[in-house]
Amino acid sequence: MTTLELNKARDLKQEARRKAGQIEKLRGALKGIVPERDGQPRGNVLTSKIEELTIKIIDLDNELEELETALSAAQLEIASAISAAETTDEEFNVLYLRYVFCNNFLDIQYKLDMSDARCFYLHRQGLKKLKAKFNLK
């Protein structure tokens, strides 16, 4: 387990959020196009624009599904690695929230009701144990 692998879930989650935002933007653009008038298409230009947006949405939905599958796999791998390291319960909780659930440190501090110094200390100690377990540098 490398540092890059630890951050893989976060990177995948960010990419999934970006794709979801793109999908919403395209859906909004699609809603802005009124394709029919009395049940008849207005013209080829609008029809082709609707088709183009629909295809983009479908492609992005497929990419998003693949990202979510990869995210789940990465989260399982990271969770297994964290569980295998001989950490204290507090270190485990900090590492798990940080690398599996992709929480930022402020959220972790709030969820675990601890100071920033304590959170960073536990993170650092947990990482040391994780690196020792997997012979990381």
BAMI-416469 format. One line per field, with one value per residue: x, y, z negated of N, C-alpha, C in turn; residue number from 0. Coordinates in steps of 0.1 Angstrom, whole numbers. Layout:
n.x: [X:...] $
n.y: [Y:...] $
n.z: [Z:...] $
ca.x: [X:...] $
ca.y: [Y:...] $
ca.z: [Z:...] $
c.x: [X:...] $
c.y: [Y:...] $
c.z: [Z:...] $
num: [NUM:...] $
***
This chain:
n.x: [8:8:14:2:-18:-33:-45:-60:-88:-98:-91:-106:-131:-133:-131:-155:-174:-169:-177:-204:-213:-209:-228:-252:-251:-253:-279:-294:-290:-302:-329:-334:-339:-365:-380:-403:-433:-466:-464:-447:-414:-392:-371:-341:-318:-323:-331:-308:-291:-303:-300:-272:-266:-279:-265:-240:-247:-254:-229:-213:-227:-221:-193:-193:-205:-185:-164:-175:-176:-148:-141:-154:-140:-114:-118:-124:-100:-82:-94:-90:-62:-58:-70:-53:-30:-14:-29:-41:-74:-83:-64:-70:-97:-92:-76:-93:-116:-103:-90:-107:-134:-128:-127:-120:-96:-107:-134:-130:-120:-142:-162:-150:-146:-122:-92:-73:-46:-44:-58:-41:-18:-26:-31:-6:8:-7:-2:25:26:11:28:50:40:36:60:67:80] $
n.y: [-12:20:56:68:49:50:75:71:65:91:106:92:97:125:128:114:131:154:144:138:164:175:159:169:195:191:180:201:218:204:204:230:231:232:207:201:211:213:185:180:178:205:209:198:208:213:187:172:185:177:150:148:159:140:117:124:126:99:86:99:90:62:63:74:53:34:46:47:20:14:31:19:-6:4:16:-7:-21:-2:-1:-27:-27:-8:-20:-42:-31:-25:-6:18:21:48:58:41:50:76:73:57:73:93:81:61:71:96:120:154:169:187:178:153:159:171:150:131:145:159:177:196:192:167:151:153:142:115:107:108:90:67:64:59:33:20:23:9:-17:-24:-20:6:37] $
n.z: [0:11:6:27:34:10:13:35:34:26:49:69:59:61:89:96:85:101:127:121:117:143:156:145:153:181:182:173:195:214:205:211:237:259:276:290:307:306:308:329:341:340:357:375:364:336:329:334:316:292:293:293:267:251:257:247:220:214:219:200:177:178:175:149:135:138:124:98:92:93:72:50:49:44:19:3:5:-7:-33:-41:-43:-63:-84:-87:-97:-128:-146:-171:-183:-180:-161:-140:-135:-126:-104:-88:-84:-70:-47:-37:-38:-28:-42:-51:-73:-91:-92:-103:-128:-139:-138:-154:-177:-186:-191:-167:-168:-181:-163:-140:-151:-157:-131:-120:-136:-130:-103:-103:-114:-95:-73:-83:-84:-58:-47:-36:-23] $
ca.x: [0:16:7:-7:-29:-41:-52:-68:-102:-101:-90:-117:-143:-133:-134:-169:-181:-168:-185:-218:-215:-210:-241:-262:-250:-259:-293:-299:-290:-312:-342:-336:-343:-379:-379:-415:-444:-478:-460:-439:-401:-390:-361:-330:-308:-327:-331:-294:-286:-309:-293:-258:-266:-283:-254:-230:-251:-252:-215:-208:-233:-213:-180:-195:-207:-172:-157:-181:-171:-134:-141:-157:-129:-103:-122:-122:-85:-77:-100:-83:-48:-58:-74:-42:-20:-17:-32:-50:-88:-83:-56:-78:-108:-87:-72:-105:-123:-95:-87:-118:-145:-123:-131:-109:-92:-117:-146:-126:-119:-156:-168:-144:-146:-109:-84:-66:-33:-46:-61:-29:-9:-31:-29:8:11:-13:5:38:23:7:40:58:33:37:74:66:89] $
ca.y: [0:32:68:71:40:56:87:67:67:105:110:87:104:138:126:111:144:162:138:141:178:176:153:178:207:187:178:214:223:196:209:243:230:227:201:199:221:205:171:179:183:219:209:189:214:210:172:168:190:169:137:150:160:127:107:128:122:85:83:103:81:50:66:76:40:27:53:43:6:15:37:8:-15:11:17:-20:-23:7:-5:-39:-23:-1:-30:-50:-23:-26:7:19:24:62:59:35:58:88:68:52:85:101:74:53:80:108:132:163:168:194:169:142:165:173:137:123:154:160:189:194:186:153:144:152:132:102:104:106:77:56:63:52:19:15:22:-2:-30:-26:-16:18:48] $
ca.z: [0:12:4:39:32:0:18:47:31:27:63:76:54:68:104:97:83:113:137:117:120:157:160:141:162:194:180:173:208:221:201:217:251:261:289:298:308:311:310:340:339:346:368:374:355:322:327:333:303:281:294:288:252:246:259:237:207:213:218:186:167:179:169:135:129:137:113:85:90:89:58:40:48:37:5:-3:4:-17:-45:-45:-47:-76:-94:-89:-105:-142:-151:-182:-178:-176:-149:-130:-131:-119:-90:-81:-79:-60:-34:-31:-35:-21:-49:-54:-88:-99:-94:-112:-142:-144:-140:-166:-188:-191:-187:-154:-171:-184:-150:-132:-158:-155:-117:-117:-142:-123:-90:-106:-116:-82:-65:-88:-81:-43:-43:-27:-26] $
c.x: [9:8:-3:-20:-38:-50:-61:-83:-106:-101:-102:-130:-144:-137:-149:-178:-181:-177:-200:-222:-217:-224:-252:-263:-256:-274:-300:-300:-300:-327:-345:-340:-357:-380:-392:-425:-455:-474:-451:-425:-399:-380:-349:-319:-311:-326:-317:-287:-291:-302:-279:-257:-270:-272:-243:-234:-250:-238:-209:-214:-225:-200:-182:-197:-194:-163:-162:-177:-157:-133:-144:-146:-117:-106:-120:-108:-79:-82:-93:-69:-48:-61:-62:-31:-24:-18:-41:-64:-89:-76:-64:-89:-103:-84:-84:-113:-116:-94:-98:-130:-141:-127:-118:-107:-102:-130:-142:-126:-133:-163:-163:-142:-132:-102:-77:-52:-34:-49:-49:-19:-13:-29:-15:13:6:-6:19:36:19:19:49:53:36:51:74:76:81] $
c.y: [12:44:71:62:45:67:83:69:82:110:105:94:118:138:122:123:153:157:140:155:181:171:163:190:203:185:191:220:216:201:223:243:224:221:200:211:214:191:169:184:196:219:200:195:211:195:167:173:181:155:138:151:147:117:111:124:107:80:87:94:68:52:68:62:33:33:48:29:6:21:27:-2:-9:12:4:-24:-15:3:-18:-36:-17:-11:-39:-44:-24:-12:7:22:39:64:53:44:70:83:63:63:93:94:66:62:94:121:141:163:176:186:158:147:166:160:129:132:155:173:186:188:171:145:142:142:118:98:100:92:65:53:56:37:12:13:11:-16:-33:-22:-4:28:61] $
c.z: [0:8:15:38:21:5:31:45:32:41:71:72:61:82:105:95:95:125:134:120:135:162:157:150:176:193:180:187:217:218:208:231:252:275:297:297:314:315:322:337:346:357:365:364:340:320:326:320:291:281:289:273:246:246:249:223:204:211:204:175:167:172:154:128:128:126:99:82:86:75:48:38:41:22:-3:-5:-7:-31:-50:-50:-60:-87:-97:-97:-119:-148:-163:-175:-173:-163:-137:-125:-123:-105:-82:-76:-68:-47:-28:-28:-29:-28:-51:-69:-96:-102:-104:-126:-147:-147:-152:-178:-194:-185:-173:-157:-174:-171:-141:-138:-155:-140:-114:-123:-134:-109:-92:-107:-103:-73:-69:-84:-67:-38:-33:-32:-26] $
num: [0:1:2:3:4:5:6:7:8:9:10:11:12:13:14:15:16:17:18:19:20:21:22:23:24:25:26:27:28:29:30:31:32:33:34:35:36:37:38:39:40:41:42:43:44:45:46:47:48:49:50:51:52:53:54:55:56:57:58:59:60:61:62:63:64:65:66:67:68:69:70:71:72:73:74:75:76:77:78:79:80:81:82:83:84:85:86:87:88:89:90:91:92:93:94:95:96:97:98:99:100:101:102:103:104:105:106:107:108:109:110:111:112:113:114:115:116:117:118:119:120:121:122:123:124:125:126:127:128:129:130:131:132:133:134:135:136] $
***
